[in-house]
Amino acid sequence: MPYTVRELRSMHPATDERIKLLRLIAIQEFMADSILPARYRVPAKLIDPIALTPHGEEVCRHVMRARSFKWAEVRLACFLKFAHHELLVDHEATDLTGLTAALNEEIEAEKILHPFIWGRDLYDKAFEIFKHEPVSLDEGQTSLLLAGTPRGVFQSYDLVTGPLGILTSRGVRGLPPLIHVPLYHCEKRSCRTVHRTYLETTDSQIHKTRARLREVLDKEFGQPSQFPDFFMEIDNEFSDFYGDQKTVAEVPLLGECFTEDELDTFIFVALRGKDSPLRAALASNGFSAGDPQDFVDELDKAAKIQCLLLMNSTELSSCMDEAIHAKVVKIPEHEVRRPKILDISTGYYNLSAECSRYGVRSIPDDTSLAIVRLQRLISSIYDPSDTTSQKDLSWRLRRVEGRSTEEKLDRFIRNEEPVEVLRHLILVGPGPATMAARKCGVPDSLELELLEDTEILNLLLWKLGFDVKSADEAFGPLRKNQEVFAQAVAGVAAYSEAEKYEIKRESSPLFSSIESALDATLSFSAWALTFDHWSAKSRFVYRHSEAREQMAKILNSSSARRGSAANEAIIYDAQGKHTLAPLISGFSRLEKFLSSALGEADQYRRQESDMPSYGVAAELTPFAFSHTLPFLDLGADSQHYLLRLLNEITKLLESGRVANVRNQLQYSRDDFPNKEDLTNFLDSIGKFIDITEQSGLCPIIFRPAGHFRDSAGRASYYFRDYRDREYIAQRPSGIGSPGMPGLVRDQLIIPAARLKESAEVLRFSIGTRSTYEDLWADWPKYRASADVSSGLMRPTDETAQAS
C-alpha cells in the first residue's frame, strides 16, 4: 500500500532528517541532470558512500537478474531513483560528505558536465558553430559546444555546484541543472522566443540501467508512494515557496544583466568588513578572501556567480543595492534590467527579478499584489495591538470617511495613489520611514536623511512593486522654469535695475530648458516619423543619441533643405550642438522632408520579402508598416495634421521672438525686452508646450494605469503622463502585431500619429546607454537572413507581454 504525503510527513518529522534528505536529493539532481562522456563507467568512490535500504537492496537484486547489468550501475541507478514504495536510499547511513567529495572529483575531471547557462556565452557560440537550428545536439555536437566554457552553476537546496566545487550556501534555492537549454532564435523575424535545445549525452550503461530499473519497479513493485510530493513540500517549506520576496530569478539576473566588472563590484561590497556574510560563507567552505582583489582576479564569470550565491537572497540583494545606490554600478534613470534568455519566475506568486537604479526587486506575475504588499507594510508599522500607533494612524486618517480606523485605512489605500499613501503614512518622520525602508529591503547603509523625499518615495514604490514617479526629463523642468519666469515678469513695475536683474537671473534656467525641450522634440519627432523601426534590431526603442543622429541625417538631406538660402546653409549636428535658431527652424525642415516623401511614397515601399507572411496574407490583421518611412503608413488625417503642426511650431516660436528675447536677456545689450515682448514670448512657449505634449511630438513617458476587457473581447488600456493626462489604447487595433511595446510597460506615445485604418498609434519603449545595453547590443541573432517573411501572426495577450 503506497504512502500518502500525510503519512510520509509523520514518518519523517525531524528537521535534521529532512535537511539531509534534501541534500541527498540535491546530489542526486547534480548527477541525474548532467552530461556524461562516451563509455562512462561508474567509479567505486561514487557508490561506496551510498547505503541502500532493504527495499533498495531488493530492487537491486531484481534488476541484477539481467546478466548484462553491473552492480555499480545498478546501485547508482537506485540512488538516482531514490524512492518508490519506500525509500531506496538509507539517508541516515549514507555518507553525504564522502558522496559529495566523490561527485566533486568527477565534475573536476570533466567526467560529469553541467552547461553554464547564465549569460549569452552558449547562445553566441551556438550561433557561430551551428548554421542550422539546433533543436537537439548529439554527443559530438554537445562536446563541441561546451568545450572551453565554464562549469555550470546550479543550486539545489543549499548546495551550489560550479567552478569552485560543490559548496554550501547560506540560503536555499531551487535551481537544479538543465540540459534542455535556451540556445537560439529561429529564422522568423517576428518571433522573439529563445528556443531550447536538448544537450544529449552518450547512451551509456547507466542510462540503460536506469531504464531497466524503471521497468522493474513498474512491473514488480506496484504503485509508488507520494515521495516526490513530500520532497517538494519540505523543500517549499525551507525555500519559503509561499513568500513574496525571495526568488531564484536573481541568478539569471546576475548572469545576464551585469558585466564581469559589475559582478566584481558586488563581491567587493559583500566582502566589506571582517564579519561580512560572504567572508563567513567562504570560510565555512574552506576559502579565504584576505585581499578581495587577489581573490576576485582568480575567478571566472561562473565562479563569481557561484561565489555570490553563497549568500542568502537578502544578503545578495543588499550588497547589489549598496553598489547601485553608491553609483559604483551605474544604472540610468529609465533602465530596468531584466534577463533576456532565462527570465524565469518561481514560487507560489511566480516571482521574477529585475533591477533599476533603485535596486533589485522581486515581482509577482499578478502586479495587483503590490497593493497588498503596501497594506501589509502599513499594518506592520502601525501595529494594531499598539495603542500609540493606532492613535497616530487614526489622526492621520481623520479626514477619511469610515466607521473605524481599519475601514478608513482600507479605503485610503484602495482609493489613493500609492505614492500619496506613502507620503501621508510613511514619510512623516524618521521612525516610520526607516522601518518601512528596512521592511522593503532597502540596505541600512543608505542614509535616508540625505535623500530628497521623491527619492525615498521612489525607493519604496520600486521595492513594493509599483512604478516610480518622475517628471519628464525635458518638459517637466520647462514647465517649472516657465512658471518661475512668468512670476518674475508679472512682478515688474518700473523696470528697475533690481527687477531687470531678477528677470535675467530667472531666464538662464528657462532658456536652458527651452533648448533641451526643443532638442528632445525635434530629435524624437524626426526619428519617430522617419526611422524604419520594424527592421531595427531593437524595434521601436527610443534612444535620444540615436534619434539625434537620425534627425541630423533627415534635416541635412536635400529634400529638407529646399527653401531660402539662409535656411539651406544650416547644417545639423548629430551630437546635438545647436543654438536656438536652428532648433526652431528644424521643424519646418522636417515638414518639408515629410511633404516631399508623400510625393515619392513608392521609393519607400518595403520589399515583400522583408515583411512577415501575414503582411500579405492576413486580411483581418494586415501588416502596418508597408513602407520603410513610418510617416507614410499613417492615416491621411494624421499626416496632414502633423505637417500642419510642424509648420505651426516654427511660426509660433518665430512670432514669439524666442531667439531674440534670449539674446536680449543673456547678453550685455541695451535693448532690454519690454513687458509685451516678454508676455508674447511666454505665450509662445506655453503654446509650444501644449501643442507638442498633446500631439505626442515630444518624448513624454506614459505609464500604465489599468485595463478593462468586456464580454465581446474589446479591451481598453489606460495610460497617464506626468501631468496625469490620460491616453486610452483600444483593442483590437485592426492590424497585426506590429512589434511595438506591450501595453503593460512605460512607453512614449504619439496620439497624433495614428496608423492607417487602425486604432493603433506609434508607441516606443525607452532605451538607454549602459553596460547592460552594450551586453545585448547585437541581440537577437537570426540564422536565416533571407526568409524573413515566414513569421506567423499570432494573437497576443498584451497584458502578458514583457517588452
C-alpha positions in Angstrom: 0.0 0.0 0.0 1.7 3.3 -1.1 2.2 6.0 1.5 0.4 9.4 1.2 2.2 12.7 1.7 0.5 13.0 5.1 1.8 9.6 6.2 5.3 10.4 4.9 5.2 13.7 6.8 4.6 11.8 10.1 7.2 9.1 9.2 9.9 11.8 8.7 9.1 14.6 11.1 12.6 15.7 12.3 14.1 18.9 10.8 17.7 17.4 10.7 16.4 14.3 8.9 14.5 16.4 6.3 17.6 18.6 5.7 19.7 15.5 4.9 17.1 14.1 2.6 17.0 17.4 0.7 20.8 17.5 0.5 20.9 13.9 -0.9 18.3 14.8 -3.4 20.4 17.8 -4.4 23.4 15.5 -5.1 21.0 13.1 -7.0 19.9 16.1 -9.2 23.5 17.1 -9.9 24.2 13.5 -11.1 20.9 12.8 -12.9 20.6 16.0 -15.0 24.2 16.0 -16.3 26.1 15.2 -19.5 28.3 12.1 -19.5 31.1 11.2 -21.9 31.1 8.2 -24.1 31.7 4.8 -22.3 31.3 6.4 -18.9 31.9 3.9 -16.1 30.7 4.4 -12.5 33.7 4.5 -10.2 33.6 2.7 -6.8 34.2 6.0 -5.0 30.9 7.3 -6.2 28.8 4.3 -4.9 30.8 3.3 -1.8 29.3 6.2 0.3 25.7 5.2 -0.8 23.8 3.0 1.6 20.6 1.4 0.4 17.5 0.4 2.4 16.4 -3.3 2.5 13.8 -2.2 -0.1 16.6 -0.7 -2.2 18.7 -3.9 -1.9 15.7 -6.0 -3.0 15.1 -3.8 -6.0 18.8 -4.1 -7.0 18.6 -7.9 -6.9 15.6 -7.9 -9.2 17.5 -5.6 -11.7 20.6 -7.8 -11.5 18.8 -10.8 -12.8 19.6 -9.5 -16.2 23.3 -10.5 -16.5 24.4 -7.5 -18.6 23.9 -5.1 -15.7 26.8 -4.4 -13.3 26.5 -3.9 -9.6 27.9 -0.3 -9.6 25.5 0.9 -12.2 22.5 -0.7 -10.5 23.3 0.8 -7.1 23.8 4.3 -8.7 20.5 3.9 -10.6 18.8 3.1 -7.3 20.3 6.3 -5.8 19.1 8.3 -8.8 15.6 6.9 -8.4 15.8 7.4 -4.6 12.4 6.2 -3.7 9.5 4.1 -4.9 7.1 2.4 -2.5 9.6 3.1 0.2 12.9 4.9 0.3 15.5 3.0 -1.8 18.3 5.0 -0.2 19.2 4.8 3.5 19.6 8.5 4.1 20.8 8.1 7.6 23.6 5.6 6.8 24.7 7.3 3.5 27.9 9.2 3.8 26.9 12.6 2.4 30.3 14.1 2.8 32.1 11.3 1.0 29.4 11.2 -1.7 29.8 15.0 -2.3 33.6 14.7 -2.5 33.4 11.9 -4.9 30.9 13.7 -7.2 33.1 16.8 -6.9 36.1 14.8 -8.2 34.1 13.5 -11.2 33.0 17.1 -12.1 36.5 18.5 -11.7 37.8 15.7 -14.0 35.1 16.7 -16.5 33.6 13.2 -16.5 30.2 14.8 -15.3 29.4 18.0 -17.1 26.9 20.8 -16.5 26.4 23.6 -19.0 27.0 27.2 -17.9 23.7 28.8 -19.0 23.7 32.2 -17.1 24.5 34.6 -19.9 24.8 34.5 -23.6 28.0 32.5 -23.9 26.4 29.3 -25.2 23.9 31.3 -27.3 26.7 33.2 -29.1 28.9 30.1 -29.5 25.9 28.1 -30.9 25.3 30.9 -33.5 28.9 30.6 -34.7 29.2 26.8 -34.9 25.7 25.7 -35.9 24.3 27.1 -39.1 21.1 25.1 -38.7 18.5 25.5 -35.9 20.0 23.2 -33.2 16.8 21.5 -31.8 18.9 18.8 -30.3 22.7 18.1 -30.3 24.3 14.7 -30.4 27.2 13.8 -28.2 29.8 15.2 -30.5 28.0 18.5 -31.1 27.3 18.9 -27.3 31.0 18.3 -26.7 31.9 20.9 -29.3 29.5 23.4 -27.8 30.7 23.0 -24.2 34.4 22.9 -25.0 36.2 25.8 -23.3 33.1 27.1 -21.5 32.9 27.4 -17.7 31.4 24.8 -15.4 27.7 25.2 -14.9 26.5 26.9 -11.8 23.3 25.4 -10.2 21.9 25.2 -6.7 19.6 22.6 -5.1 18.6 23.2 -1.5 21.7 24.8 0.0 24.3 23.0 -2.2 25.8 25.0 -5.1 27.9 23.4 -7.8 30.3 25.3 -10.1 33.9 26.1 -10.8 34.7 26.3 -7.0 33.3 22.8 -6.4 30.2 21.8 -4.5 29.8 24.3 -1.8 27.2 25.1 0.9 25.2 28.3 0.7 23.7 30.4 3.5 20.5 30.4 1.5 18.1 27.9 0.0 17.4 27.9 -3.8 15.8 25.6 -6.2 17.8 25.8 -9.5 18.8 22.2 -10.4 20.9 21.6 -13.5 19.4 22.0 -17.0 20.3 20.1 -20.1 17.3 21.5 -22.2 18.8 24.9 -22.6 17.6 28.1 -24.4 20.1 28.4 -27.2 18.8 30.0 -30.4 16.4 32.2 -32.3 14.6 30.7 -35.2 14.6 32.3 -38.7 11.3 34.1 -38.1 12.0 37.8 -37.6 8.6 38.2 -35.8 9.5 35.5 -33.2 11.4 36.8 -30.2 11.4 33.4 -28.3 14.8 31.9 -27.4 14.2 28.3 -28.4 15.5 25.4 -26.3 18.0 22.7 -27.3 18.5 19.3 -25.8 22.2 18.7 -25.0 22.2 14.9 -25.5 24.5 12.7 -23.5 26.0 9.4 -24.6 23.9 6.3 -24.5 25.9 5.0 -21.5 25.4 1.9 -19.5 24.0 3.9 -16.6 21.1 5.1 -18.9 20.3 1.6 -19.8 20.4 0.5 -16.2 18.0 3.3 -15.2 15.6 2.4 -17.9 15.7 -1.3 -16.7 15.2 -0.1 -13.1 12.0 1.9 -14.0 10.7 -1.2 -15.9 11.3 -3.5 -12.9 9.6 -1.0 -10.5 6.6 -0.6 -12.7 6.0 -4.3 -13.3 7.0 -5.9 -10.0 6.7 -3.3 -7.2 3.3 -1.7 -7.8 2.2 1.9 -7.3 4.8 4.3 -5.8 4.3 6.3 -2.7 3.9 10.1 -2.9 7.6 10.8 -2.2 8.0 13.4 -5.0 5.2 15.5 -3.5 6.6 15.0 0.0 10.0 16.1 -1.0 8.5 19.1 -2.8 6.5 20.0 0.3 9.5 20.1 2.6 11.7 21.9 0.0 8.9 24.5 -0.3 8.9 24.9 3.5 12.7 25.6 3.6 12.8 27.8 0.5 9.8 30.0 1.5 7.9 28.9 -1.5 4.8 30.9 -0.4 6.8 34.1 0.4 6.7 37.1 -1.9 10.2 38.5 -1.5 12.7 35.7 -2.4 13.2 34.3 -5.9 15.8 32.2 -7.6 15.4 34.5 -10.6 18.3 36.5 -9.0 20.6 34.0 -10.7 19.8 34.8 -14.3 19.7 38.5 -13.2 23.4 38.2 -12.2 24.3 36.2 -15.3 22.5 38.2 -17.9 22.2 41.8 -16.7 25.7 42.6 -15.3 29.2 42.7 -16.7 32.0 40.8 -15.0 33.4 44.2 -13.6 30.0 44.8 -12.0 30.0 41.3 -10.6 33.4 42.1 -9.1 31.9 45.2 -7.5 29.1 43.2 -5.9 31.7 40.8 -4.4 33.9 43.7 -3.1 30.8 45.1 -1.4 29.9 41.7 0.0 33.5 41.2 1.4 33.5 44.5 3.2 34.2 44.0 6.9 35.7 41.1 8.8 32.2 39.7 9.7 30.6 40.1 6.3 28.2 37.3 5.3 30.3 36.4 2.2 33.5 36.1 4.2 31.7 33.9 6.6 30.2 31.7 3.8 33.6 31.4 2.1 35.3 30.5 5.4 32.8 27.8 6.1 33.6 26.3 2.7 37.4 26.4 3.3 38.1 29.6 1.3 39.9 32.8 2.4 39.5 36.2 0.7 42.1 38.2 2.6 42.7 40.5 -0.3 39.5 40.9 -2.2 41.2 42.0 -5.4 43.5 39.0 -5.5 40.6 36.7 -4.7 38.4 38.1 -7.5 41.3 38.0 -10.0 41.3 34.2 -9.7 37.6 33.8 -10.6 35.9 33.5 -14.0 32.4 34.7 -14.5 30.8 31.4 -13.4 32.9 31.3 -10.3 31.9 34.9 -9.4 28.2 34.0 -9.7 28.8 30.8 -7.6 30.6 32.9 -5.0 27.7 35.4 -4.8 25.2 32.5 -4.4 26.9 31.5 -1.2 24.9 34.3 0.4 21.2 34.1 1.0 18.8 36.2 -1.1 18.5 39.1 1.4 22.3 39.4 1.8 22.8 39.2 -2.0 20.2 41.8 -2.8 21.6 44.1 -0.1 25.1 44.1 -1.5 23.8 44.6 -5.0 21.7 47.5 -3.8 24.6 49.1 -2.0 26.7 49.1 -5.1 23.9 50.5 -7.2 22.9 53.3 -4.7 26.6 54.3 -4.4 26.6 54.5 -8.2 29.6 52.2 -8.4 27.3 50.1 -10.6 25.7 52.8 -12.8 22.1 52.2 -14.0 20.5 55.0 -16.0 17.2 56.5 -14.9 14.8 54.8 -17.2 16.6 51.5 -17.4 15.1 48.3 -16.0 17.4 45.3 -16.3 15.7 42.0 -16.9 17.1 38.7 -18.2 16.6 38.2 -21.9 17.2 34.5 -22.2 16.1 32.9 -18.9 13.6 35.3 -17.5 12.3 32.6 -15.0 9.7 33.0 -12.3 9.3 30.8 -9.3 7.4 30.3 -6.1 3.7 30.5 -5.4 3.4 34.0 -6.8 5.6 33.4 -9.8 8.2 35.8 -8.7 10.8 37.2 -11.2 13.7 39.5 -10.6 14.6 42.9 -12.1 16.8 45.8 -11.3 16.8 49.5 -11.7 18.7 52.4 -10.2 16.5 51.8 -7.1 18.0 48.3 -6.6 16.8 44.7 -7.0 13.2 43.7 -6.5 11.1 40.6 -6.8 7.9 41.0 -8.9 4.9 38.7 -8.8 3.1 37.9 -12.0 0.0 39.5 -10.5 1.0 43.1 -10.3 -2.0 44.0 -8.2 -0.3 42.3 -5.2 1.8 45.5 -4.9 -1.3 47.0 -3.2 -1.5 44.0 -0.8 2.2 44.5 0.0 1.6 48.2 0.7 -1.3 47.3 3.1 0.9 44.8 4.9 3.7 47.4 5.2 1.3 50.0 6.8 -0.1 47.4 9.2 3.4 46.3 10.3 4.4 49.9 11.1 1.1 50.9 12.7 0.7 47.8 14.9 -3.0 47.1 15.6 -2.0 45.9 19.1 -0.1 49.1 19.9 -2.4 51.8 21.2 0.0 54.7 20.5 0.5 53.5 16.9 -3.2 53.3 16.4 -3.8 56.8 17.7 -1.2 58.1 15.3 -2.8 56.3 12.4 -6.3 57.5 13.4 -5.1 61.1 13.5 -3.5 60.8 10.0 -6.7 59.3 8.6 -9.1 61.7 10.4 -10.4 63.2 7.2 -11.1 59.8 5.5 -14.6 58.6 5.7 -15.2 55.3 7.7 -16.6 54.0 10.9 -13.3 52.6 12.2 -9.6 53.2 11.7 -9.4 49.8 9.9 -12.1 50.8 7.5 -10.6 54.2 6.9 -7.2 52.7 6.2 -8.6 50.2 3.7 -10.5 52.9 1.9 -7.4 55.2 1.9 -5.1 52.6 0.4 -7.6 51.5 -2.2 -8.6 54.9 -3.4 -5.4 57.0 -3.1 -2.4 56.8 -5.3 0.3 54.5 -3.7 2.7 57.5 -3.6 0.2 59.5 -1.6 -0.3 56.7 0.8 3.4 56.5 1.4 3.7 60.3 1.7 0.9 60.6 4.3 1.6 57.5 6.4 5.3 56.7 6.0 7.1 59.9 5.1 6.0 61.5 8.4 9.1 61.0 10.4 12.4 59.1 10.6 10.9 56.2 12.6 8.2 55.1 10.1 10.4 55.9 7.1 13.4 53.9 8.4 11.2 51.0 9.4 9.5 50.9 6.0 12.8 51.0 4.2 14.1 48.1 6.2 11.0 46.0 5.7 11.1 46.7 1.9 14.7 45.5 1.7 16.5 48.9 1.4 20.0 48.4 2.9 20.8 50.1 6.2 23.9 51.7 4.6 21.6 54.0 2.6 21.2 57.1 4.7 17.6 58.2 4.1 18.0 61.6 5.8 20.4 62.6 3.0 17.8 61.8 0.2 15.1 64.0 -1.2 11.5 63.0 -0.5 11.0 61.9 -4.1 13.9 59.6 -3.9 12.7 57.9 -0.7 9.2 57.5 -2.1 10.5 56.0 -5.4 12.7 53.6 -3.4 9.7 52.3 -1.5 7.4 52.3 -4.6 10.0 50.3 -6.5 10.6 47.7 -3.8 6.8 47.2 -3.3 6.3 46.6 -7.0 4.8 50.0 -8.2 6.1 52.2 -11.0 8.3 55.1 -9.8 7.2 58.7 -10.2 9.3 61.1 -12.2 8.6 64.2 -14.3 9.6 64.1 -18.0 13.2 64.9 -18.5 12.6 67.8 -20.8 9.1 69.1 -20.3 8.8 68.9 -16.5 11.7 71.3 -15.9 10.5 73.6 -18.8 7.0 74.0 -17.3 8.5 74.7 -13.9 11.0 77.2 -15.2 8.4 78.9 -17.3 6.1 79.4 -14.3 9.0 80.9 -12.2 10.0 83.2 -15.0 6.3 84.3 -15.5 6.1 85.2 -11.8 9.3 87.3 -12.2 7.8 89.1 -15.2 4.4 89.6 -13.5 6.2 91.4 -10.6 7.8 94.0 -12.9 6.5 97.5 -12.2 9.1 100.1 -13.2 11.9 98.1 -14.9 14.3 99.0 -12.2 17.8 97.5 -12.3 16.8 95.1 -9.5 13.8 93.9 -11.5 15.9 93.5 -14.6 18.4 91.5 -12.7 15.7 89.2 -11.3 14.3 88.6 -14.8 17.8 87.9 -16.2 18.6 85.6 -13.3 15.4 83.5 -13.9 15.9 83.5 -17.7 19.0 81.3 -17.6 17.4 78.1 -16.4 14.4 78.8 -18.6 16.4 79.1 -21.8 18.4 76.1 -20.9 15.3 74.0 -20.5 13.8 75.5 -23.7 16.9 74.3 -25.7 16.6 70.9 -24.1 12.9 70.6 -24.9 13.4 71.8 -28.5 16.3 69.4 -29.0 14.3 66.5 -27.5 11.2 67.3 -29.5 12.9 67.8 -32.8 15.0 64.7 -32.5 12.2 62.5 -31.3 9.6 63.6 -33.9 12.2 63.3 -36.7 13.2 59.8 -35.6 9.7 58.6 -34.8 8.3 59.6 -38.2 11.3 58.7 -40.5 13.2 55.8 -39.0 12.5 52.2 -40.1 11.5 50.9 -36.7 10.3 47.5 -37.9 13.7 46.5 -39.4 15.7 47.7 -36.5 17.4 45.1 -34.3 15.7 46.8 -31.2 12.3 47.5 -32.6 10.5 50.7 -31.5 13.1 51.6 -28.9 13.9 55.3 -28.4 17.4 56.4 -27.5 18.0 60.1 -27.6 21.5 59.9 -29.1 20.3 57.7 -32.0 17.3 60.0 -32.5 19.7 62.9 -32.8 21.7 61.1 -35.5 18.5 60.3 -37.5 17.3 63.9 -37.1 20.6 65.3 -38.5 20.5 62.8 -41.4 17.0 63.8 -42.3 17.3 67.6 -41.9 20.5 67.8 -43.8 19.0 65.9 -46.8 18.3 67.8 -50.0 14.5 67.2 -49.6 14.5 69.1 -46.3 16.9 71.9 -47.2 15.0 73.4 -50.1 13.8 76.9 -49.4 15.6 80.2 -48.5 19.4 80.4 -48.8 19.7 81.2 -45.1 17.8 78.0 -44.2 19.7 75.9 -46.7 23.0 76.9 -45.1 22.2 75.4 -41.7 23.9 72.1 -41.0 22.5 69.9 -38.2 25.0 68.2 -35.9 24.4 64.6 -34.9 25.8 65.3 -31.4 23.1 68.0 -30.8 25.4 71.1 -30.8 22.7 73.6 -31.8 21.7 77.1 -30.9 18.0 78.2 -30.6 17.7 79.4 -34.2 18.5 76.0 -35.9 16.3 74.2 -33.4 13.4 76.4 -34.2 13.8 76.2 -38.0 14.3 72.5 -37.8 10.6 71.8 -37.5 9.8 73.5 -40.9 12.7 71.5 -42.4 11.1 68.2 -41.1 7.7 69.3 -42.6 9.4 69.8 -46.0 11.0 66.4 -45.9 7.8 64.6 -45.0 5.8 66.6 -47.6 8.3 65.6 -50.2 8.1 61.9 -49.1 4.4 61.9 -49.7 5.0 62.5 -53.3 7.7 59.8 -53.5 6.0 57.1 -51.5 6.9 54.3 -53.9 10.6 54.9 -53.2 9.9 53.9 -49.6 7.8 50.8 -50.3 9.0 47.8 -48.3 10.0 44.7 -50.2 7.6 41.9 -49.8 10.4 39.6 -48.7 11.1 41.9 -45.8 7.6 41.6 -44.4 6.2 38.9 -42.2 4.0 36.4 -44.0 0.8 37.8 -42.5 1.6 41.1 -44.1 0.4 39.9 -47.5 -1.9 37.0 -46.4 -3.9 38.0 -43.3 -6.8 40.1 -44.4 -8.3 40.7 -40.9 -5.0 41.8 -39.4 -2.8 43.4 -42.1 0.8 44.4 -41.6 1.0 48.1 -40.5 4.4 49.1 -41.9 4.4 48.6 -45.7 6.8 51.5 -46.0 10.3 52.0 -44.5 9.2 55.5 -43.6 6.6 55.3 -40.8 5.0 58.6 -41.7 3.8 57.1 -44.9 1.9 54.4 -43.0 -0.2 56.9 -41.0 -3.7 57.7 -41.9 -4.2 60.7 -44.2 -5.8 62.8 -41.5 -2.8 62.2 -39.2 -0.3 63.0 -41.9 -2.0 66.4 -42.7 -2.4 67.2 -39.0 1.3 66.5 -38.2 2.5 68.5 -41.2 0.4 71.5 -40.1 1.7 71.2 -36.5 5.4 71.1 -37.6 4.9 74.2 -39.7 3.0 75.9 -36.9 5.7 75.3 -34.3 8.3 77.2 -36.2 6.0 80.1 -37.0 4.8 80.2 -33.3 8.4 80.3 -31.9 9.5 82.9 -34.5 6.4 85.1 -33.9 7.2 84.9 -30.1 10.7 86.1 -30.9 12.2 83.4 -28.7 15.7 83.6 -30.1 15.7 87.5 -30.0 14.4 87.6 -26.4 17.1 85.1 -25.4 19.8 87.3 -27.0 18.4 90.4 -25.3 18.5 88.8 -21.9 21.5 86.6 -22.0 24.0 89.1 -23.4 25.0 92.6 -22.4 22.7 94.6 -24.6 20.9 97.9 -24.1 17.6 96.8 -25.8 16.0 95.1 -22.8 12.7 93.5 -23.9 9.6 95.3 -22.8 6.7 93.6 -20.9 4.7 93.0 -24.1 7.7 91.2 -25.7 8.1 89.0 -22.6 4.4 88.3 -22.4 4.3 87.3 -26.1 7.5 85.2 -25.6 5.9 83.3 -22.6 2.7 82.8 -24.5 4.5 81.2 -27.5 6.4 78.9 -25.1 3.2 77.9 -23.4 1.5 77.1 -26.7 4.6 75.2 -27.9 4.4 73.0 -24.8 0.6 72.4 -25.2 0.9 71.6 -28.9 3.8 69.1 -28.5 2.5 67.4 -25.4 -1.0 66.9 -26.7 0.2 65.6 -30.1 2.9 63.5 -28.6 5.7 65.0 -30.7 7.8 65.4 -27.6 9.1 62.4 -25.7 6.8 62.1 -22.6 6.6 58.9 -20.7 3.2 57.4 -20.3 2.7 54.8 -17.5 0.1 52.0 -17.4 -2.9 52.9 -15.2 -5.0 49.8 -15.6 -7.0 48.0 -18.3 -10.5 46.7 -18.9 -11.9 43.9 -21.1 -15.6 43.4 -21.9 -17.5 40.2 -22.8 -17.0 40.8 -26.5 -13.2 40.8 -26.1 -12.8 44.5 -26.6 -10.1 46.0 -24.3 -9.1 49.4 -23.1 -5.6 50.1 -21.8 -5.2 53.3 -19.8 -2.0 55.3 -19.5 -1.2 58.6 -17.7 1.7 61.0 -18.2 3.5 63.2 -15.7 0.6 65.6 -15.6 -2.0 62.8 -15.1 -3.4 63.3 -18.6 -4.9 60.1 -19.9 -4.4 58.1 -23.1 -6.5 55.0 -23.9 -5.3 52.3 -26.2 -8.1 50.2 -27.7 -8.0 46.5 -28.7 -8.5 45.0 -31.2 -6.5 47.6 -33.1 -7.3 46.4 -36.6 -3.7 45.4 -37.5 -1.3 42.5 -37.0 1.3 42.5 -34.2 3.5 45.5 -35.2 6.4 44.9 -32.8 5.7 47.9 -30.6 6.0 47.7 -26.8 3.4 45.7 -24.9 0.6 47.7 -23.2 1.7 47.0 -19.6 5.0 48.9 -19.9 6.1 52.5 -19.6 6.4 54.0 -23.1 6.4 57.0 -25.3 3.1 57.6 -27.2 2.3 59.8 -30.2 -1.6 60.2 -30.1 -1.4 62.3 -33.3 0.4 59.5 -35.3 -2.5 57.1 -35.9 -1.7 54.2 -38.3 -3.7 53.8 -41.4 -7.2 52.2 -41.0 -6.3 51.3 -37.4 -6.9 52.3 -33.7 -3.2 52.0 -33.2 -0.7 54.9 -32.9 3.1 55.0 -32.9 4.4 53.9 -29.5 8.0 53.3 -28.3 9.8 51.9 -25.3 12.7 53.8 -23.7 16.2 52.7 -24.4 19.3 53.8 -22.6 23.1 53.7 -22.9 24.7 51.5 -20.3 26.8 48.4 -19.8 23.5 46.4 -19.9 22.7 47.8 -23.3 26.2 47.0 -24.5 25.9 43.4 -23.4 22.8 43.0 -25.6 23.8 45.3 -28.5 23.6 42.7 -31.2 20.6 40.8 -29.9 18.9 38.8 -31.2 20.9 36.8 -33.8 18.9 35.2 -36.5 20.4 32.4 -38.7 18.4 32.9 -41.9 18.9 36.3 -43.5 16.5 35.8 -46.4 13.5 34.1 -45.0 12.2 37.0 -43.0 8.6 36.5 -44.3 7.9 33.3 -42.5 6.9 34.8 -39.2 3.3 33.9 -38.4 0.9 36.4 -36.9 -0.4 35.1 -33.7 -2.9 36.8 -31.3 -1.2 38.0 -28.2 -2.4 38.9 -24.7 -0.8 42.2 -24.4 -1.1 42.3 -20.6 1.3 39.4 -20.5 3.9 41.0 -22.8 7.2 41.7 -21.1 8.6 44.2 -23.5 
